């Protein structure tokens, strides 16, 4: 199969390669719902040594620079309560943690979650966290620019491999909320 974006030697529908995904991501693909068929989610095999953005686009296609998204775990705190959430923004932007995220979570303070928290709570590898298969009940904040793209490259739950996901599918993920301005320059 030819990948819808980028230049990958190994591209397959995600439901055909569940063994390549972490447990939570495989379960999300296995139980996929929404207007986008699961077969339109594409798994591409990538070398984890080429994970740095500049090296990655050099090997897999310059067009990916504008079509890649990062999924980060954030923590909002108010009083003694802490709320974990995930944010998805284009890789050419950064998450507006102290503005949009803090306000949306109703937090007094918001910050990126520690690596141990992010990986421990999601069951995914650091550098491969994806919005598919997040813990039940987590808010998922998605920048509107991500939803507007035909396909977006995101993590697969592991450092090796990525997922190519139709942009509109992000808006249909559990607990997703599309926000304008979540990703800032």
C-alpha positions in Angstrom: 0.0 0.0 0.0 1.2 3.5 -0.7 1.1 5.9 2.2 -1.2 8.9 1.7 1.6 11.3 2.8 5.4 10.9 3.0 7.6 8.3 1.5 7.5 5.0 3.5 8.6 1.6 2.4 6.2 -0.2 4.7 2.6 1.3 5.0 -0.3 -0.9 6.0 -3.8 -0.3 7.4 -3.5 -0.1 11.2 -6.0 -3.0 11.8 -3.7 -5.3 9.9 -0.7 -4.6 12.2 -2.0 -4.5 15.8 1.1 -6.4 17.0 3.2 -3.3 16.1 1.2 -1.1 18.4 1.2 -0.8 22.2 -1.8 -2.5 24.0 -3.9 0.7 24.5 -3.4 1.8 20.9 -4.1 -1.6 19.4 -7.3 -1.7 21.5 -8.4 1.7 20.2 -7.9 0.6 16.6 -9.6 -2.8 17.3 -12.7 -1.0 18.8 -12.6 2.0 16.4 -15.8 3.9 15.9 -16.6 7.0 13.9 -17.1 8.2 10.4 -13.6 7.4 9.3 -13.1 3.6 8.7 -10.3 2.1 10.8 -8.7 0.9 7.5 -8.0 4.5 6.7 -5.7 4.8 9.6 -2.3 3.7 8.3 0.7 2.3 10.2 4.1 3.1 8.7 7.3 1.5 9.9 9.9 4.1 10.8 13.4 3.9 12.3 13.5 5.2 15.8 17.0 6.6 15.2 15.5 9.0 12.7 12.9 10.3 15.1 14.3 13.8 15.3 12.1 16.0 13.2 14.8 17.3 10.8 16.2 13.8 10.2 12.8 12.3 10.0 11.6 14.6 7.2 14.9 14.2 5.4 14.3 10.4 5.2 10.5 10.2 4.9 9.5 13.4 3.0 9.7 17.2 3.4 5.9 17.4 3.1 5.7 15.7 6.5 7.0 18.8 8.3 3.7 20.6 7.8 1.6 17.5 8.2 2.9 16.1 11.5 1.4 16.5 14.9 2.7 16.1 18.4 0.6 14.6 21.2 1.8 15.7 24.7 0.5 14.9 28.2 -0.2 17.9 30.4 -1.2 18.2 34.0 -3.5 20.9 35.4 -3.6 21.6 39.1 -6.1 23.5 41.2 -5.9 23.2 45.0 -4.9 19.6 45.7 -6.5 18.2 42.6 -4.5 17.3 39.5 -6.0 16.6 36.0 -4.2 14.8 33.2 -5.0 15.6 29.6 -3.5 15.1 26.2 -3.0 17.9 23.6 -2.5 17.5 19.9 -0.9 20.3 17.9 1.0 20.6 14.6 4.7 19.9 15.1 5.5 23.4 13.8 3.7 24.9 16.8 3.8 24.4 20.6 1.0 23.8 23.0 -0.3 26.9 24.7 -0.1 25.3 28.2 -0.3 28.5 30.3 -3.2 29.9 28.2 -5.6 27.7 26.4 -4.8 24.5 28.3 -4.9 26.1 31.8 -8.2 27.8 31.0 -9.8 24.7 29.4 -8.9 22.5 32.4 -10.0 25.2 34.9 -6.5 24.9 36.5 -4.6 27.4 38.5 -1.4 26.0 37.1 -0.7 23.8 34.1 2.5 22.1 32.9 3.8 19.3 30.8 3.5 16.0 32.7 6.8 14.3 33.6 8.0 11.5 31.4 7.3 8.9 34.0 3.8 10.1 34.4 3.1 10.4 30.7 4.4 6.9 29.9 3.1 5.2 33.1 -0.4 6.6 32.7 -0.7 6.0 28.9 1.1 2.7 28.6 3.0 4.2 25.6 6.6 5.0 25.0 8.0 8.5 25.4 8.3 10.1 22.0 5.6 7.9 20.6 2.5 9.0 22.6 -0.6 9.2 20.4 -4.1 10.4 21.0 -5.5 6.9 20.1 -5.8 4.7 23.1 -5.6 7.4 25.9 -6.8 6.5 29.4 -10.6 6.6 29.7 -12.0 9.9 30.7 -8.9 12.0 29.8 -9.7 15.3 28.1 -8.2 15.4 24.6 -7.6 18.9 23.3 -7.0 19.1 19.6 -5.9 22.2 17.7 -8.3 23.0 14.9 -5.4 23.1 12.4 -4.9 19.4 12.9 -8.5 18.5 12.1 -8.3 20.5 8.9 -5.6 18.4 7.3 -6.5 15.4 5.0 -3.9 13.2 6.8 -1.7 13.8 9.9 1.4 11.9 11.0 1.3 11.1 14.8 3.0 8.6 17.1 1.9 5.0 17.2 2.4 4.4 21.0 6.0 3.3 20.3 9.2 5.1 19.2 9.3 2.8 16.2 6.4 3.4 13.7 3.9 6.2 13.2 0.3 6.4 12.3 -1.2 8.4 9.4 -4.7 9.5 10.5 -7.3 11.5 8.6 -7.5 14.9 10.4 -11.2 14.8 10.9 -10.8 11.6 12.9 -9.1 13.4 15.8 -12.4 15.4 16.4 -14.2 12.1 16.9 -11.9 10.5 19.4 -13.2 10.0 22.9 -13.4 13.2 25.0 -12.0 15.2 22.1 -12.5 19.0 22.0 -11.3 21.0 19.0 -9.8 24.3 20.0 -8.7 27.3 17.9 -5.3 28.5 19.0 -4.2 25.5 21.1 -1.0 25.4 19.0 1.0 28.7 19.0 4.1 29.7 17.0 
